[in-house]
Amino acid sequence: MTRVMRSGRTWLAACAVIIAAMPWIAAIDHDHRGRSFLLETSIALGFMGLAMMWLQFALTARFRWIAPGTGLDTLMQLHRQAGISAFGLIAAHPVLAIAARPGFVDFFDPRASLARALALWLVSLALIAILTSSLWRRRFGIPYEWWRLAHAVLAVLIAAIGLVHVLRVGFYTDAAWKQALWTVCTAAAVGLVLHTRVVRPWLSSRRPYRVVSVTREPGTSWTLELEPVGHPGLRFQAGQFAWLTLGDRPWSLQQHPFSFASSAERPGRIAFTVKELGDWTAGIGKVQPGTRAFLDGPYGAFTVDPAARTIVGIAGGVGITPLMSILRTARDRGDTRQFALLYAAGSLDSMVYREELETLRNQLPLDLMLLPREAPPGWDGPSGLPTAETIDALVDRYGTGGTAYLICGPPPLMDLAERRLLARGVPARAIRAERFDIA
């Protein structure tokens, strides 16, 4: 087991311990007599759901020590699944409590207590809103920037009302030290929002950048090149990403994660290639040189294992971006390891960096395999969609021992590649994937 896998499992185990410990801490020095098992279960689930909510703030706080070695894809998928689980735990709490004692339905009756009922109805609606908007944001047509803001506001609201509910009911938190524990934990979780939305932009404001060029790429992609203003630039590993903000100030809703496209050996000239996908990115080609920019990063673990003897990239569409950074960095470092790249796209003309990739083939030990979905006239190479046989051919050629596989592209390609690589005996630790559809 690699250090990355060990650290990741250790972090997950710590989260599980924190979640499971909350009902046990609440039960310390408390008399349970006369209370049914169903009622006690509902309360335990409520405490666990609140603890899981706290951890959601930590997962999105951009601390590198949280799940170290975990890519953006994995971390955000974990956040999504944990968020769904937290919703289930919190929702089960009132349902089971009312089933155990029907009189608890009065908690939602404004005639019994207007403030309490309004708070519980508000948190219930907030839970539904945060879940549905996260799962079906695109279907509802919610812009990414406003979804991020609403997501944070709703999460803070849920955590705050959850704390007030715990303290007001007070049956398990009558001791002062328990009240202090729950208050501090909730305050710390909410404080992480301020850290992400206020402190991190302030730190990035001290190291600004300037857009020096905006170049049209094949298809609907654009490459932005930035240079540092008053500092030497940002050190990153090839394959990582940063949060990019354009404008005079870093405190903006328009903050998006993009993979570095440039060489890690050239921190004074940083490039991002962005595809027009709607919302903010639809206007990326209109950005003017000289525009001020801010970066928060680097993040991510979509990087090359130093111990790998062979590196195989599988890219689709704009998923070529982080792999391009890896290849450019390898060229600049004089890396002599074997590289291979399968690049699938709609057509040859829509392949970003195609000409440079052809040049890199002569500068690196690089096997380049272009796979256009539609073959142009005179094309004698393969064409069509990637298939299981396509991935199998890579494994047959490059093997499962000492080979690192890096996958980035549309979900169907990534799902296919990950399944086939694992089925063919490639160790999970040798596969790294980064998805661009996390929001």
C-alpha positions in Angstrom: 0.0 0.0 0.0 1.4 3.4 -1.0 1.8 6.3 1.4 -1.0 8.2 -0.4 -3.4 5.3 0.1 -2.4 4.9 3.7 -2.9 8.6 4.5 -6.2 8.6 2.7 -7.5 5.6 4.6 -6.3 7.0 7.8 -8.2 10.2 7.2 -11.4 8.4 6.3 -11.0 6.3 9.4 -10.6 9.4 11.5 -13.8 10.9 10.0 -15.7 7.6 10.8 -14.5 7.7 14.4 -15.6 11.4 14.8 -19.1 10.6 13.4 -19.6 7.5 15.4 -18.3 9.1 18.6 -20.9 11.9 18.7 -23.8 9.8 20.1 -21.5 8.1 22.5 -20.2 11.4 23.8 -23.8 12.7 24.2 -24.8 9.6 26.1 -22.0 10.1 28.8 -23.5 10.4 32.3 -27.0 10.3 31.1 -30.0 8.2 32.2 -31.6 6.3 29.3 -34.3 4.6 31.4 -37.8 4.9 30.0 -36.8 5.8 26.5 -37.4 3.3 23.7 -34.7 1.9 21.4 -36.3 3.6 18.4 -36.2 7.0 20.0 -32.6 6.5 21.1 -31.7 5.5 17.6 -33.3 8.6 16.1 -31.3 10.8 18.4 -28.1 8.9 17.6 -28.7 9.4 13.9 -29.3 13.1 14.5 -26.0 13.6 16.3 -24.2 11.6 13.6 -25.8 13.6 10.8 -24.7 16.9 12.4 -21.2 15.6 12.8 -21.1 14.6 9.2 -22.3 18.1 8.3 -19.3 19.5 10.1 -17.0 17.4 8.1 -18.5 18.6 4.8 -17.1 22.0 5.6 -13.7 20.5 6.1 -13.8 18.6 2.8 -14.3 21.8 0.8 -12.0 24.0 2.8 -9.0 23.4 0.4 -6.6 22.2 3.1 -3.9 20.0 1.5 -3.7 17.9 4.7 -7.3 16.8 4.3 -7.3 13.5 2.5 -3.7 14.1 1.3 -2.9 12.7 -2.1 -6.6 12.8 -3.1 -7.5 14.4 -6.4 -10.3 16.9 -6.9 -12.5 14.3 -8.5 -12.2 11.8 -5.6 -12.6 14.5 -2.9 -15.7 16.1 -4.5 -17.2 12.7 -5.1 -16.6 11.9 -1.4 -18.1 15.2 -0.5 -21.2 14.5 -2.6 -21.7 11.0 -1.2 -21.1 12.1 2.4 -23.5 15.0 1.9 -26.3 12.6 0.7 -25.5 10.4 3.7 -25.7 13.4 6.1 -29.1 14.3 4.5 -30.4 10.8 5.1 -29.2 10.7 8.8 -30.6 14.1 9.6 -33.9 13.4 7.8 -34.2 10.0 9.6 -33.9 11.8 13.0 -37.4 13.4 13.1 -39.1 10.6 11.2 -38.0 8.0 13.7 -38.5 10.3 16.7 -42.1 10.9 15.7 -42.6 7.2 15.1 -41.4 6.5 18.6 -43.4 9.3 20.2 -46.1 10.8 18.0 -46.3 13.8 20.3 -43.0 15.1 18.8 -44.9 16.2 15.7 -45.8 19.2 17.8 -42.3 20.4 17.2 -43.4 21.4 13.7 -46.6 23.0 14.8 -46.4 26.8 14.9 -49.2 26.9 17.4 -47.1 25.1 20.0 -44.0 27.3 19.4 -43.8 29.6 16.4 -40.0 30.1 16.6 -39.2 26.4 16.9 -41.6 25.4 14.2 -40.3 28.0 11.8 -36.7 27.0 12.4 -37.5 23.3 11.9 -39.5 23.9 8.7 -36.7 26.2 7.5 -34.0 23.7 8.1 -36.1 21.0 6.4 -36.5 23.1 3.3 -32.8 24.0 3.4 -31.9 20.3 3.4 -34.1 19.6 0.5 -32.8 22.6 -1.4 -29.2 21.8 -0.9 -29.6 18.2 -1.9 -31.8 18.8 -5.0 -29.7 21.7 -6.3 -26.5 19.7 -5.9 -27.8 16.6 -7.7 -29.7 18.4 -10.5 -28.1 21.8 -10.8 -27.8 21.7 -14.5 -31.3 20.4 -15.0 -32.6 23.3 -13.0 -30.4 25.7 -15.0 -28.7 27.1 -11.8 -25.5 29.0 -12.7 -22.5 27.5 -11.1 -21.4 30.7 -9.2 -24.8 31.2 -7.6 -25.1 27.5 -6.8 -21.8 27.7 -4.9 -23.0 30.8 -2.9 -26.4 29.2 -2.1 -24.7 25.9 -1.2 -22.5 27.7 1.4 -25.4 29.8 2.8 -27.7 26.8 3.1 -25.0 24.6 4.7 -24.3 27.3 7.3 -28.0 27.7 8.0 -28.4 23.9 8.5 -25.4 23.7 10.8 -26.5 26.8 12.9 -30.1 25.6 13.3 -28.9 22.1 14.1 -26.8 23.5 16.9 -29.6 25.6 18.3 -31.9 22.6 18.2 -29.4 20.5 20.1 -28.9 23.1 22.8 -32.6 24.0 23.1 -33.8 20.4 23.5 -30.9 19.9 25.9 -31.7 16.4 26.9 -28.3 15.1 26.0 -26.4 18.3 26.2 -27.4 19.6 29.6 -23.7 19.5 30.8 -21.8 22.7 30.1 -18.8 20.9 28.6 -21.1 19.2 26.1 -22.7 22.5 25.1 -19.2 23.9 24.7 -18.1 21.0 22.5 -21.1 21.2 20.1 -20.8 25.0 19.9 -17.0 24.9 19.2 -17.4 22.2 16.6 -20.2 24.0 14.8 -18.3 27.4 15.0 -15.2 25.8 13.6 -17.1 24.2 10.7 -18.7 27.5 9.8 -15.4 29.3 10.3 -14.0 27.2 7.5 -16.4 28.9 5.1 -14.9 32.3 6.1 -11.5 30.8 5.6 -12.3 29.7 2.1 -14.3 32.7 1.0 -12.3 35.5 2.8 -8.9 34.4 4.0 -7.8 32.5 0.9 -8.8 35.3 -1.5 -6.9 37.7 0.7 -3.8 35.5 0.6 -4.1 35.3 -3.2 -4.5 39.1 -3.5 -0.9 39.4 -2.3 0.4 37.5 -5.3 -1.6 38.8 -8.3 -1.2 37.8 -11.9 -1.8 39.5 -15.3 -3.3 37.9 -18.4 -0.7 38.3 -21.2 -2.4 36.4 -24.0 -5.7 34.8 -24.9 -5.4 32.3 -27.8 -8.1 30.5 -29.7 -7.6 26.8 -29.8 -9.3 24.2 -32.0 -13.0 23.8 -31.3 -14.4 26.0 -28.6 -11.3 26.2 -26.3 -9.1 29.1 -25.4 -5.7 29.2 -23.7 -5.0 32.0 -21.2 -1.4 32.7 -20.3 -0.7 34.5 -17.1 2.5 36.1 -15.7 3.1 36.9 -12.0 3.1 40.6 -10.9 5.8 41.3 -8.3 6.6 37.7 -7.4 8.3 34.7 -9.0 5.2 32.7 -9.7 3.5 29.6 -8.4 5.2 26.3 -7.9 3.1 23.3 -8.8 3.3 19.7 -9.9 2.4 18.8 -13.4 -1.2 17.6 -13.5 -2.4 19.8 -10.6 -5.0 22.6 -10.8 -5.7 26.0 -9.2 -8.8 28.1 -8.6 -8.7 31.1 -11.0 -10.4 34.4 -10.5 -10.3 37.2 -13.1 -10.9 40.8 -12.2 -9.6 43.5 -10.0 -10.4 41.7 -6.7 -10.2 38.1 -5.7 -13.4 38.2 -3.7 -15.6 37.2 -6.5 -18.3 34.5 -7.2 -16.5 33.9 -10.5 -13.9 31.5 -9.2 -13.3 28.3 -11.0 -10.9 25.3 -10.9 -8.8 24.7 -13.9 -5.9 22.3 -14.5 -2.5 23.8 -15.4 -1.6 23.3 -19.0 1.9 24.7 -18.8 5.1 23.2 -17.7 5.8 23.0 -14.0 9.4 24.1 -14.9 8.1 27.5 -16.0 6.3 29.1 -13.1 6.7 32.6 -14.6 4.4 31.7 -17.5 1.3 29.8 -16.4 -1.3 28.6 -18.9 -4.8 27.3 -18.6 -6.9 25.9 -21.5 -10.6 26.5 -20.9 -13.5 25.1 -23.0 -16.7 27.1 -23.5 -19.2 25.1 -21.6 -21.7 27.8 -20.7 -22.1 30.1 -17.7 -18.8 31.9 -17.1 -16.7 30.0 -19.5 -18.9 31.1 -22.4 -17.2 34.4 -22.3 -13.6 33.2 -21.8 -12.5 34.3 -25.3 -13.5 37.9 -24.5 -11.0 38.3 -21.7 -8.6 41.1 -22.5 -4.8 40.9 -22.1 -3.8 43.0 -19.1 -6.8 41.7 -17.0 -5.8 41.1 -13.4 -6.0 37.5 -12.2 -5.6 35.6 -8.9 -4.7 32.0 -8.3 -5.5 29.8 -5.3 -3.5 26.6 -5.4 -2.0 24.3 -6.3 -4.3 21.4 -5.5 -4.9 17.9 -6.7 -3.0 14.6 -7.0 -3.4 13.9 -10.7 0.4 13.7 -10.9 3.0 11.2 -12.1 4.3 8.6 -9.7 8.1 9.1 -9.6 8.6 5.4 -9.3 6.6 4.6 -12.5 8.8 3.4 -15.4 6.0 4.0 -18.0 3.3 6.7 -18.0 0.2 6.1 -20.1 -2.3 9.0 -20.5 -5.9 8.5 -21.6 -7.5 11.8 -22.6 -10.8 12.9 -24.1 -11.6 16.4 -25.3 -10.3 19.2 -23.0 -9.2 16.4 -20.6 -5.9 16.6 -22.5 -5.0 19.8 -20.4 -3.4 18.2 -17.3 -1.7 15.6 -19.5 -0.2 18.3 -21.6 1.3 19.9 -18.5 2.8 16.5 -17.7 4.3 16.1 -21.1 5.6 19.6 -21.3 7.2 19.2 -17.9 8.8 15.9 -18.9 10.2 17.6 -22.0 11.7 20.5 -20.0 13.2 18.1 -17.4 14.7 15.8 -20.0 12.7 12.9 -18.6 13.7 9.7 -20.4 10.9 7.4 -19.2 8.4 5.9 -21.7 5.3 8.0 -22.3 2.2 7.0 -24.2 -1.0 9.1 -24.9 -4.3 8.0 -26.2 -6.2 11.2 -27.2 -9.8 10.9 -28.3 -11.9 13.7 -29.7 -14.7 14.4 -32.1 -12.4 15.1 -35.0 -8.7 15.8 -35.7 -9.4 19.5 -36.2 -10.9 19.8 -32.8 -7.9 18.2 -31.0 -6.3 20.9 -28.8 -2.5 20.9 -29.0 -2.4 18.4 -31.9 0.5 20.1 -33.6 2.5 20.4 -30.4 1.9 16.8 -29.6 3.3 15.8 -32.9 6.4 17.8 -32.0 6.6 16.3 -28.5 6.7 12.9 -30.2 10.2 13.8 -31.4 11.3 15.4 -28.1 10.2 12.6 -25.8 10.0 8.8 -25.8 6.3 9.3 -26.6 3.8 7.0 -28.3 1.0 9.2 -29.6 -2.3 7.6 -30.5 -4.9 10.0 -31.9 -8.5 8.7 -32.0 -10.9 11.0 -33.9 -14.6 9.9 -33.7 -15.0 10.9 -37.3 -12.1 10.0 -39.6 -11.2 12.7 -42.2 -10.5 11.9 -45.8 -7.1 10.1 -46.2 -6.8 9.3 -42.5 -5.2 5.8 -42.1 -5.3 5.7 -38.3 -7.9 4.3 -36.0 -11.2 6.2 -35.6 -14.5 6.0 -33.7 -15.3 5.9 -30.0 -12.9 4.4 -27.5 -14.0 0.8 -26.6 -13.0 -1.9 -24.2 -10.7 -3.3 -26.9 -9.0 0.1 -27.1 -8.1 0.1 -23.4 -7.2 -3.6 -23.5 -4.7 -2.8 -26.3 -3.0 -0.3 -24.0 -2.7 -2.8 -21.2 -1.4 -5.5 -23.6 1.3 -3.1 -24.8 2.4 -1.3 -21.6 1.5 -3.9 -18.9 0.4 -3.7 -15.3 3.7 -3.6 -13.5 5.6 -0.3 -13.2 3.1 1.5 -15.4 1.0 4.5 -14.3 -2.3 5.2 -16.0 -3.7 8.7 -15.9 -7.3 9.3 -17.2 -9.0 12.6 -17.8 -12.0 13.3 -20.1 -15.8 12.9 -20.4 -17.5 10.6 -17.9 -18.2 7.7 -20.4 -14.5 7.5 -21.3 -13.4 7.6 -17.7 -15.9 5.1 -16.6 -14.9 2.7 -19.4 -11.1 3.2 -18.9 -11.3 2.7 -15.1 -13.4 -0.4 -15.3 -11.3 -2.0 -18.0 -7.9 -1.2 -16.4 -9.1 -2.7 -13.1 -10.5 -5.7 -14.9 -7.2 -6.3 -16.6 -5.3 -6.4 -13.4 -3.9 -2.8 -13.2 -3.6 -2.0 -9.5 -5.9 0.7 -8.2 -2.9 2.6 -6.9 -1.5 2.8 -10.4 -4.6 4.5 -11.8 -5.3 8.2 -11.3 -8.3 10.0 -12.6 -9.5 13.6 -12.7 -13.1 14.5 -13.7 -14.1 18.0 -14.9 -17.9 17.4 -14.2 -17.8 17.7 -10.4 -20.2 20.6 -10.0 
